[in-house]
Amino acid sequence: MSAAENPRAAAGDNSQVGGLAVDRLRSIVERVERLTGEKAALQADIKDIFTEAKSAGFDVRTIRVVLRDRKMDRDEREAQEFLRDTYRRALDLL
């Protein structure tokens, strides 16, 4: 295989492989791996907090709903509550 056919040979190192910047690719993969590890640790911490809340007598499902609601803006939350109430009335749940 000639240097023109083999990008490694043309570059003389591993800085480019198949038109890819190897160092950049490695950096991206390593950053995702690091963040994935941090995410797992954070998820474990969140689980511990929910366990603490449950042992303190709080309803964890309700806390999750409150957390979800806090992410929404007021108008969106009110629209969701209106629809939920409408559906509950339709199903004789209110």
C-alpha positions as CSV (number, residue, x, y, z in Angstrom):
1,M,0.0,0.0,0.0
2,S,1.4,3.4,-1.0
3,A,1.6,6.4,1.2
4,A,-1.3,7.9,-0.7
5,E,-3.5,4.9,0.1
6,N,-2.5,4.7,3.8
7,P,-3.3,7.9,5.7
8,R,-1.0,6.7,8.6
9,A,1.9,6.3,6.4
10,A,1.3,9.6,4.7
11,A,1.2,11.4,8.1
12,G,4.1,9.3,9.5
13,D,2.2,8.8,12.8
14,N,-1.2,8.2,14.3
15,S,-2.4,11.9,14.2
16,Q,-4.7,11.2,11.2
17,V,-6.4,7.8,10.5
18,G,-8.9,7.6,7.7
19,G,-9.2,11.4,7.7
20,L,-9.9,11.5,11.4
21,A,-8.0,13.6,13.9
22,V,-7.1,10.8,16.3
23,D,-6.2,13.0,19.2
24,R,-9.4,14.9,18.9
25,L,-11.4,11.7,18.7
26,R,-9.6,10.2,21.7
27,S,-10.3,13.4,23.7
28,I,-14.0,13.3,22.9
29,V,-14.3,9.6,23.8
30,E,-12.3,10.1,27.1
31,R,-14.5,13.1,28.0
32,V,-17.7,11.2,27.5
33,E,-16.3,8.3,29.5
34,R,-15.3,10.6,32.4
35,L,-18.7,12.3,32.3
36,T,-20.5,9.0,32.2
37,G,-18.6,8.0,35.4
38,E,-19.5,11.2,37.0
39,K,-23.2,10.7,36.0
40,A,-23.2,7.3,37.6
41,A,-21.8,8.8,40.8
42,L,-24.4,11.6,40.8
43,Q,-27.2,9.1,40.1
44,A,-26.0,7.1,43.2
45,D,-26.0,10.3,45.2
46,I,-29.6,11.1,44.1
47,K,-30.7,7.6,45.0
48,D,-29.3,8.1,48.5
49,I,-31.2,11.4,48.8
50,F,-34.4,9.7,47.9
51,T,-33.7,7.0,50.4
52,E,-33.1,9.6,53.0
53,A,-36.4,11.4,52.1
54,K,-38.3,8.1,52.3
55,S,-36.9,7.3,55.7
56,A,-37.9,10.8,56.8
57,G,-41.5,10.0,55.9
58,F,-41.7,11.8,52.5
59,D,-43.4,10.3,49.5
60,V,-40.7,9.8,46.9
61,R,-43.1,9.6,44.0
62,T,-44.6,12.9,45.0
63,I,-41.2,14.5,45.3
64,R,-40.4,13.3,41.8
65,V,-43.6,14.9,40.5
66,V,-42.7,18.2,42.3
67,L,-39.2,18.1,40.7
68,R,-40.7,17.5,37.3
69,D,-43.1,20.4,37.8
70,R,-40.3,22.7,38.9
71,K,-38.6,22.2,35.6
72,M,-41.7,23.6,33.7
73,D,-42.6,27.2,33.4
74,R,-45.8,28.3,35.2
75,D,-48.0,28.4,32.0
76,E,-47.0,24.9,30.9
77,R,-47.5,23.5,34.4
78,E,-51.0,25.1,34.7
79,A,-51.9,23.7,31.3
80,Q,-50.8,20.2,32.4
81,E,-52.8,20.5,35.7
82,F,-55.9,21.7,33.8
83,L,-55.7,18.7,31.4
84,R,-55.1,16.3,34.3
85,D,-58.1,17.6,36.1
86,T,-60.2,17.5,33.0
87,Y,-59.2,13.8,32.4
88,R,-59.9,13.0,36.1
89,R,-63.4,14.5,35.9
90,A,-64.1,12.6,32.7
91,L,-63.1,9.4,34.4
92,D,-65.0,10.2,37.7
93,L,-61.7,10.4,39.6
94,L,-62.6,13.8,41.2
